[in-house]
């Protein structure tokens, strides 16, 4: 009976488009600059910022989010993404992007 029920739940989740939950790998960035954040964003997942300051993003080089990504400073650090003459981020369709406790 349990196998039948779990199979039904899996089928319903598949039909409504829910994705299975996987453990999220966290990366820690210690230098708040475009080069380091862009490399981490290219991989996606959880990104912790162990630094302070402004991350400047030029209009011709917005950060493209291609997989589910979350970014948060740690230990009360103050980090700002500053878009210079354009948008800072391009988020692909169907992808979630979360910024926590940060300024844009």
C-alpha positions in Angstrom: 0.0 0.0 0.0 2.8 2.4 0.9 4.6 1.9 -2.5 1.3 2.5 -4.4 0.7 5.8 -2.4 4.3 7.1 -2.9 4.1 6.2 -6.6 0.8 8.2 -6.9 2.4 11.2 -5.1 5.4 11.1 -7.5 3.1 10.9 -10.5 1.1 13.9 -9.3 4.3 15.9 -8.7 5.6 15.0 -12.2 2.3 16.0 -13.8 2.2 19.4 -12.0 5.9 20.1 -12.8 7.3 19.9 -9.3 11.0 19.2 -9.2 12.5 16.9 -6.6 14.3 18.7 -3.7 18.1 18.2 -3.7 20.6 19.4 -1.2 22.0 22.7 -2.2 25.7 23.2 -2.4 26.9 26.4 -0.9 29.9 28.4 -2.2 31.5 31.1 -0.2 33.0 34.2 -2.0 35.6 36.2 -0.1 36.2 38.9 -2.7 33.2 41.1 -3.7 34.0 41.8 -7.3 32.5 41.0 -10.7 35.0 38.3 -11.6 34.4 36.2 -8.5 30.6 36.5 -8.4 30.2 35.8 -12.1 32.2 32.5 -11.8 30.0 31.5 -8.8 26.7 32.5 -10.6 27.8 30.4 -13.7 27.6 27.3 -11.5 24.4 28.3 -9.7 23.3 27.0 -6.3 23.7 28.8 -3.0 26.3 31.6 -2.8 27.4 33.1 0.5 29.3 36.5 0.4 32.0 36.7 3.1 32.9 40.2 2.1 31.6 43.8 2.0 31.3 46.5 -0.7 29.8 47.2 -4.1 29.8 44.8 -7.0 29.7 46.9 -10.1 28.0 45.4 -13.2 28.2 47.1 -16.6 25.3 47.1 -19.0 27.3 45.1 -21.6 28.1 42.4 -19.0 24.9 41.6 -17.0 25.1 38.5 -14.8 23.0 35.8 -16.5 21.3 33.4 -14.2 21.0 30.0 -16.0 20.2 27.7 -13.0 18.5 28.2 -9.6 20.7 30.5 -7.6 20.5 32.3 -4.2 22.9 34.9 -2.9 23.2 36.1 0.6 25.9 37.9 2.7 27.0 36.2 5.9 27.6 37.7 9.4 25.8 40.9 8.6 28.1 41.9 5.8 26.8 44.8 3.6 26.9 44.0 -0.1 25.4 46.1 -2.9 25.0 45.2 -6.6 25.4 48.4 -8.6 24.1 48.3 -12.2 26.1 50.8 -14.3 24.1 52.1 -17.3 21.8 49.0 -17.6 20.5 45.9 -15.9 22.5 43.9 -13.5 20.9 40.5 -14.0 19.3 38.5 -16.7 17.3 35.6 -15.3 16.5 32.8 -17.7 12.9 31.5 -18.0 12.0 28.8 -15.5 14.9 29.7 -13.2 14.6 31.0 -9.6 16.9 33.7 -8.4 16.9 34.9 -4.8 18.8 37.8 -3.3 18.7 38.0 0.5 19.5 41.0 2.7 21.2 42.9 -0.1 20.8 46.2 -2.0 20.4 46.7 -5.7 
